[in-house]
């Protein structure tokens, strides 16, 4: 159901005087309009974008060389969804990309599972881990078993929101 349609229906419902049976329908409508699924939808969006990027990175030239990464260093040659140059191209918002970037950096530092993307802080570049994931099917299995989770999203999104809140307070002169 489209959000606009829900909004229009909600306006129409407000104009009706509720009876006992309608009150339950209003409660159900309020639940539908809730932002409860919003975070999960963002997580799914991030997972879709990283899997789409992964597919593109494994695209090969006719001679078999991967077209979208550097042959020697495996540096990404196209903008990533979490990058400053790529978030808009991949249909994300800047703050979603920033949260995603933090998730991937932390994952790379934890080394619980070998990351598909390595971040080089000195050069501020991202590299495809072809040593651990030499084929597309292996890379896709990595994402299917290690998707970005709602828990990771919350942790990093809350930190991002807290920083934004502090920045606005400083801007307003509130301490």
N, C-alpha and C positions, 0 to 999 in steps of 0.2 A: 504494500500500500504506500503510495507516495506521501511524503511529509506534507505537501501543500493540501492534498485531499484530506488528510487527517486534521489539519488545522481548520479547514473550511467546515468540516463536519463538527469539530469541537465548538466553533462559533455558533453553528446552528443549534447544537445541543444546549448551549448556555441559555438560549432564548426560550427553551421549553421548561416548564415547571415540572420538576421531577416527582414521580410517584415512587412507590416502594420498589417496583420492578425496574424502573429506569435508573434508580440510584445504583443498582448493581452494575448496570451497563455503563454508567458514568465512571464507576470505579475501574471497570475493565478498560475503558477508553483512556483514563488517566494512566493506567499501567502501560498501555501501548505508547503513549506520548512521553513516557519517562525516558530519561537518558541512560537507563540502566544498561542497555546493550551497546551504547555508544563506544565505550572503551574496547569492547570485544570487536566491534566493527572496524575500529582503527587498527587493531592487532591483525585482523584478517587482511586489511588493506596493505599493511607493511609486509606481511608474508607473501601476498600475491606479487607485490612489486619486487621483492628480492628474488622470488622464483623466476619472474619474467626477465630480470637482469641476468640471472644465471644462465637461462636459455640463450640469451643474446651473446653472452660472453663465450659460449662454446660454439658459436657459429664459425664455420671454417671456410677458408678460401678454397678454390678448386684444387690447389696443391696440398691441402690438408692443414695448412697453418691457421691458427686461430686468428680471426680478423680483428677482434676488438680488444686484444691485450697485446702488450709488448712481448715479442718472442723471447727476448733474453731475460727480462726482469719480471715478467708476468704482471706488470702494472696495468691497471684498467685504463683503456684509451677512450672510453666513453663515460659520460657523467653517470654517477650512481644515484639511486633514489635518495640516499641519505646525504649526498653532497650538496654544497652550496650552489653548484652549477646544474644540478640534476633534479632537485625535488619537484620543481614546477613541471619539468618535462615528463616526469613519471606520475603526475597527478596527485602529488602530496602537498601538504602545507609545510612551510618552513619549519615550524616548531615540531611537526611530526617527524620530519627528516632529522632534526637535531636529536630528538629522543631516540630514533632508530640508530643514529650514529653512535650515541653513548652506549646503547645496548650492544652493538657489534664490537665496540672497543673493549668493553668489559668482558665480553665473551672471549675475545682474543687473549686478554690478559689472564683469564682463569685457566685456560688450556685444559678444561675438563674434557672437552671434545675438540679435536683439531678443527680450527675455524676454516671456513671456506675462503674468507677474506682476511688478509693480514693488513694491519695499518702500520705504516712507517711514520713515526712521529716527527723525525728529523726532516724528512722531505714532504710530510703531510700528504702522502699518497697511499692509495689502496692497491693491493696486489691479490691476484687470484692464487690460491694455494693448489697449484697443479701437481705438486709432489704428492699430496694426500688425496687429491680428487682429479685424476688425469682424464676422466671421462664425464660426460654430461649425466649419465645415469647415476654415477656415484655421487655427483654433486646434488642431484635432485633427491636422492635417498637421504643425504645429509639434512636437507631442509625438511623433508617429510618427518624425520625422526627428531629434529632439533628446531622446530618452529619457534618463532618469537612468541612468548607466552604473555598472558594477561598480567601475570605477576611481575614479569620484567617491565612491561609497559607501565604499570602503576608505579613501580619504584622510580623509574627514570622520569616519567611524566610528572609525578608529584614533586620531584626535585627541580624540574624545569619550572613548574608553576610557582614553587617557593621562591626561586631566583627572580622570576618575573615580578612577583608580588613585592619582594624586597626592593627591586629596581624602581618600581612605581612609587613605593613609599619614599625612597630617597628623592625621586623626582618631585614629589609633592611636599617634601620637607618634613615628612613624618618619620620619627625614629622609633 
